[in-house]
Amino acid sequence: MTVEAKIKNYLQENGIKQNWISEKTGVPAGKISLTLNGHRRLTFAEYELICGALDIPVDTFLQPKRYEPQAV
């Protein structure tokens, strides 16, 4: 699941409206909507703002990725 999808699920589960996120972050509502619906990539700066607005740690929606060498 993408970070955007995780954020969208979190908002839905907690009854938080996208407009509220827009107001708290200064990110236009249209950008929030496009991003959370998978039509636009979330920037790290926007991600930080969203986590700040939700008062949650920035690693909440992230999972470490591991390097896996490709077989030659």
C-alpha positions in Angstrom: 0.0 0.0 0.0 1.3 3.4 -0.9 2.0 6.2 1.6 -0.8 8.2 0.0 -3.3 5.3 0.5 -2.2 4.8 4.1 -2.8 8.5 4.8 -6.2 8.4 3.1 -7.2 5.3 5.2 -6.0 7.0 8.4 -8.1 10.1 7.6 -11.2 8.0 6.9 -10.7 5.9 10.0 -10.4 9.0 12.2 -13.1 11.0 10.6 -10.7 13.7 9.4 -11.7 15.6 6.3 -9.3 16.5 3.5 -10.4 20.1 3.7 -9.2 20.2 7.3 -5.8 18.9 6.2 -5.7 21.5 3.5 -6.4 24.3 6.1 -3.8 23.0 8.6 -1.1 22.5 6.0 -1.6 25.3 3.5 -1.6 22.7 0.7 -4.5 23.4 -1.7 -7.5 21.0 -1.3 -7.2 20.1 -5.0 -3.6 18.9 -4.5 -4.6 16.9 -1.4 -7.4 15.2 -3.2 -5.3 14.4 -6.3 -2.6 13.0 -4.1 -4.7 10.9 -1.8 -6.6 9.5 -4.8 -3.4 8.3 -6.5 -3.3 10.9 -9.3 -0.3 12.9 -7.9 2.8 12.0 -6.0 3.1 13.3 -2.5 6.2 15.4 -1.9 8.2 14.9 1.3 7.6 18.5 2.3 3.8 17.9 2.0 4.2 14.6 3.9 5.9 16.5 6.8 3.2 19.1 6.9 0.5 16.4 7.0 2.2 14.5 9.8 2.6 17.8 11.6 -1.1 18.7 11.2 -2.0 15.2 12.5 0.5 15.5 15.3 2.0 12.1 14.5 5.6 11.0 13.9 6.8 11.2 10.3 7.6 7.5 10.3 4.0 6.5 10.9 3.2 5.7 7.3 6.7 4.7 6.2 8.3 1.2 6.0 12.0 0.7 5.4 13.0 -0.6 2.0 15.8 -3.1 1.6 18.2 -3.3 -1.2 17.9 -6.6 -3.0 20.6 -7.2 -5.6 19.4 -8.4 -9.0 20.7 -11.8 -10.2 22.9 -11.5 -13.2 
